[in-house]
């Protein structure tokens, strides 16, 4: 949540650092990789953003398959927007 607050205050580098820390601390959390991917995309780092989205898709399919119906199409749409 803190990363999103930083984004709302137009502090993209700080928000990206916060999201990266969360994704590293919770590497199996789909939403952490989505947030990091989103912020990287906003920062113009499309290649890294795509990698984070792909990680999130893999997690949604393997670790949290009950939620893949939501995450996979959502994340794929985000990747198309890169």
Buried (B, 14 or more C-beta within 10 A) or exposed (E): EEBBEBBEEEBBEBBBBBBBBBBEEEEEBBBBBBBBBBBBBEBEBBEBBBBBBBBBBBBBBEEBEEBBEEBBEBBEEBBEEE
